[in-house]
Amino acid sequence: MKKIGLAPNPRKIEAVQLASELADWLTARHVRAVLVEEVAAEIGKPQLAASEEEVVSSDLLLVLGGDGTMLRFSRLAAPRGTPMMGVNFGQYGFITEVHPKEAKTALRRILDGDYIISERVVLKATVTREDGSTGVYHALNDAVVSKGPAARMLDLHMFVSGKFIVTYTADGIIVATPTGSTAYSLSAGGPVVHPNVSVLIITPICPHTMNARSLVIPDSEIVKIVGDRGAEDSNMVLTADGLVAERLTCNEQVEIGKADFTAKLVQLEPQSFYDKLQTRLRWGERFSGEQS
């Protein structure tokens, strides 16, 4: 690799400091390190400044932050086919790959070619507005159609590849990728799915029924969500990876399916998914209820 982009969360001092150290480490090994201008100026290395476009188009994008930082940069790097690896400065770090203390060791392995690429499904959410115009948004974890600020449920009609499936009276519907199955979907009662499985997970949010369960479908299908046209005051919100993408009226619809590109995540260990289930989600642990 000739050029590596460093993308620290600017609000995390430790992440910015490590980015500075790694920039020196890479430069000593004749690998060009680039950072956005603001970060390069903050660490006193203006010679490493580059546009955001150049940073996210590097041979590798090293993201220093939590899963939220990874999700933000995935929206920029994934369409360009740039491999990404995360250094975890967050709480859970399910998408990030390595601990900060292991960052140099990880980079050394990458420069030696000792790594694998895990290609992750990216969602494409297309909004069709009342005037016929459209908006397109991408997400690595999930796309969510949910209620606005009003504390009332929605009637959401769901179709899969043109076939009507169900009307949910609920707070919303989550459409998640396998990568996102350990995020919001899990909190809403959805299943944990290995990231190599080619599926989408549909999970209703707080449905007003005792019969609703998550639905797992092939990722070749298209999910369409339409509001109840009779409820003129029931506005909806589309969020992509937790960020508000667009506010919708009941006369607008969202179609969610697989994008025509993937997110390329660098992995150092092929079984890291199962390790993360155990270490970060405490999978399989018994809880005695006793306080230490």
C-alpha positions in Angstrom: 0.0 0.0 0.0 1.3 3.4 -1.0 -1.3 5.7 0.7 -3.3 5.2 3.9 -6.0 7.6 5.0 -6.3 8.3 8.7 -9.7 9.3 9.9 -9.9 9.9 13.7 -13.1 11.1 15.5 -12.1 14.8 16.1 -14.0 14.8 19.4 -11.8 12.0 20.8 -8.4 13.4 21.9 -6.9 10.0 22.2 -8.0 9.1 18.7 -6.4 12.2 17.2 -3.2 11.6 19.2 -2.9 8.1 17.9 -3.5 9.3 14.4 -0.5 11.6 14.8 1.6 8.7 16.0 0.5 6.4 13.2 1.2 9.1 10.6 4.8 9.2 11.8 5.0 5.4 11.9 3.8 5.1 8.3 6.0 7.9 7.0 9.0 6.2 8.5 8.1 3.1 6.4 7.7 5.2 3.2 3.9 5.0 3.2 2.1 8.2 2.6 -0.4 9.1 5.4 -3.1 11.6 4.6 -5.6 13.4 6.9 -8.3 16.0 6.4 -7.0 19.5 6.7 -8.5 20.3 10.1 -7.0 17.2 11.8 -3.6 17.7 10.0 -3.5 21.3 11.3 -4.5 20.2 14.8 -1.7 17.7 15.1 0.8 20.1 13.6 1.4 18.2 10.4 -0.1 20.4 7.6 2.1 18.6 5.0 -0.2 15.6 5.5 -3.4 17.5 4.7 -5.6 16.3 1.9 -9.2 16.8 0.8 -11.8 14.4 2.3 -12.2 12.9 -1.1 -8.6 12.0 -1.3 -8.5 10.6 2.3 -11.5 8.3 1.7 -10.1 7.2 -1.7 -6.8 5.9 -0.2 -5.5 2.4 -0.5 -6.8 1.9 3.0 -8.9 4.0 5.3 -8.0 3.6 9.0 -10.9 4.9 11.1 -10.1 5.8 14.7 -13.3 6.0 16.8 -16.4 4.0 17.6 -18.9 2.3 15.4 -20.6 5.6 14.8 -17.4 7.0 13.2 -17.1 3.8 11.1 -20.7 4.2 9.9 -20.1 7.8 9.0 -17.0 7.1 6.9 -18.5 4.0 5.4 -21.0 6.2 3.6 -18.0 7.9 1.9 -15.6 5.0 1.4 -17.9 2.2 0.5 -19.1 3.7 -2.9 -15.4 4.2 -3.8 -14.4 0.6 -3.0 -11.9 1.7 -0.3 -11.1 -1.0 2.3 -11.7 0.2 5.8 -10.4 -0.9 9.2 -11.5 0.5 12.5 -9.5 1.2 15.7 -12.0 1.1 18.6 -12.3 4.1 20.7 -16.0 3.6 21.3 -18.2 1.6 23.8 -18.9 -1.6 21.9 -16.8 -1.5 18.8 -18.6 -4.3 16.9 -17.6 -3.0 13.5 -14.2 -1.8 14.5 -11.5 -4.4 14.4 -8.6 -3.6 16.7 -7.8 -2.1 20.1 -5.7 1.1 20.0 -2.7 -0.6 21.6 -2.7 -3.1 18.7 -3.0 -0.5 15.9 0.7 -0.6 14.8 0.8 -4.4 14.9 -2.3 -4.4 12.8 -0.9 -2.0 10.3 2.3 -4.0 10.1 0.3 -7.1 9.2 -1.7 -5.2 6.6 1.5 -3.8 5.0 2.8 -7.4 4.9 -0.5 -8.5 3.2 -1.6 -10.6 6.2 -5.3 -9.7 6.2 -8.6 -10.6 4.6 -11.4 -8.4 3.2 -14.9 -9.0 4.5 -17.4 -7.6 2.0 -20.6 -6.4 3.7 -24.0 -5.7 2.2 -24.9 -2.0 2.0 -28.5 -0.9 1.9 -30.0 1.5 -0.6 -33.1 3.3 0.6 -35.1 5.1 -2.1 -37.8 7.7 -1.1 -40.5 8.5 -3.6 -42.0 11.8 -2.7 -45.5 13.2 -3.3 -44.2 15.3 -6.3 -42.6 12.3 -7.9 -39.0 13.2 -7.1 -36.8 10.7 -5.4 -34.1 10.7 -2.7 -31.5 7.9 -2.3 -29.6 7.1 0.9 -27.2 4.3 1.8 -26.6 2.5 5.1 -24.2 -0.2 6.4 -26.3 -1.1 9.5 -29.9 -0.3 8.9 -32.6 1.9 7.4 -35.5 2.7 9.7 -38.9 4.1 9.0 -40.3 5.4 12.2 -42.7 7.8 13.8 -41.8 11.5 14.2 -41.8 13.4 17.5 -45.5 12.7 18.2 -46.1 9.9 20.7 -48.4 7.8 18.5 -48.0 4.7 16.5 -48.1 4.3 12.8 -49.9 2.0 10.4 -47.2 0.9 8.1 -48.0 -1.3 5.1 -45.1 -3.6 4.1 -44.5 -5.2 0.7 -41.7 -7.5 -0.3 -40.8 -7.5 -4.0 -44.3 -6.2 -4.9 -46.3 -8.6 -2.7 -48.2 -7.2 0.2 -47.0 -8.9 3.4 -48.4 -7.2 6.5 -49.6 -3.9 8.0 -47.8 -3.2 11.3 -49.3 -0.9 13.9 -46.0 0.0 15.5 -43.5 2.7 16.2 -41.7 1.8 13.0 -39.9 -0.8 10.9 -36.2 -1.6 10.9 -34.6 -3.1 7.8 -31.1 -4.3 8.7 -28.1 -5.9 7.1 -26.4 -8.8 8.8 -23.8 -6.3 9.9 -26.6 -4.2 11.5 -28.2 -7.3 13.1 -26.2 -6.6 16.3 -27.3 -2.9 16.5 -30.8 -1.4 16.6 -32.5 -4.6 15.2 -31.0 -6.6 18.1 -32.4 -4.1 20.6 -35.9 -4.5 19.0 -35.8 -8.3 19.3 -34.2 -9.2 16.0 -31.9 -12.1 15.4 -28.1 -12.1 15.3 -27.0 -12.9 11.8 -23.4 -13.7 10.6 -22.2 -11.0 8.3 -21.4 -13.4 5.5 -25.1 -14.5 5.2 -26.9 -12.9 2.2 -30.1 -11.7 3.8 -32.0 -8.7 5.1 -33.7 -8.6 8.5 -37.0 -6.9 8.9 -38.0 -6.1 12.5 -41.0 -4.1 13.7 -40.5 -1.6 16.5 -42.9 -2.0 19.4 -45.7 -3.6 17.3 -49.1 -3.5 18.9 -49.6 -7.3 18.6 -48.3 -10.4 20.3 -47.7 -12.2 16.9 -45.1 -10.0 15.3 -41.6 -11.5 14.7 -38.6 -10.5 12.6 -38.6 -11.6 9.0 -35.4 -12.7 7.4 -35.5 -12.5 3.6 -32.9 -12.9 0.7 -31.0 -9.7 0.1 -32.1 -9.8 -3.5 -35.6 -8.8 -2.4 -36.9 -5.2 -2.2 -38.8 -4.0 0.9 -41.4 -1.3 0.3 -42.9 0.6 3.3 -45.9 2.8 2.8 -47.7 4.9 5.4 -51.5 4.9 6.0 -52.8 7.4 3.5 -55.9 8.0 5.6 -53.8 9.4 8.5 -52.8 12.8 7.2 -51.2 13.8 10.5 -49.0 10.7 10.9 -45.7 11.9 9.5 -42.8 9.5 9.3 -39.0 9.7 9.5 -36.4 7.8 7.5 -33.1 7.3 9.2 -30.0 5.7 7.7 -27.5 4.3 10.2 -29.0 6.5 12.9 -29.0 9.8 11.0 -32.2 11.4 9.8 -32.2 11.1 6.1 -35.6 12.6 5.3 -39.0 13.4 6.9 -41.9 11.8 5.1 -45.6 12.3 4.8 -48.1 9.4 4.8 -48.4 9.8 1.0 -44.7 9.0 0.5 -43.0 5.6 0.3 -39.6 4.0 0.9 -38.1 1.1 -1.0 -35.1 -0.6 0.7 -32.8 -3.2 -1.0 -29.2 -4.1 -1.6 -26.9 -1.4 -3.0 -24.8 -2.2 -6.1 -21.6 -1.9 -4.0 -20.4 -3.4 -0.8 -18.5 -2.1 2.2 -15.0 -3.6 2.4 -13.9 -4.2 6.0 -10.4 -5.4 6.7 -10.2 -8.3 9.1 -7.1 -9.8 10.7 -8.7 -12.9 12.1 -11.4 -14.9 10.1 -13.4 -15.9 13.2 -13.5 -12.4 14.8 -17.3 -12.3 14.6 -17.7 -15.0 17.1 -15.0 -13.5 19.3 -16.9 -10.2 19.3 -20.2 -12.0 20.3 -18.4 -13.3 23.3 -16.3 -10.4 24.4 -18.4 -7.4 23.4 -22.0 -8.7 23.6 -21.2 -11.1 26.4 -22.8 -13.9 24.4 -23.5 -17.1 26.4 -22.6 -15.6 29.8 -24.8 -16.5 32.8 -26.1 -13.6 34.8 -26.5 -14.4 38.5 -28.0 -11.1 39.5 -25.4 -10.7 42.2 -23.5 -7.5 42.4 -19.8 -7.6 42.8 
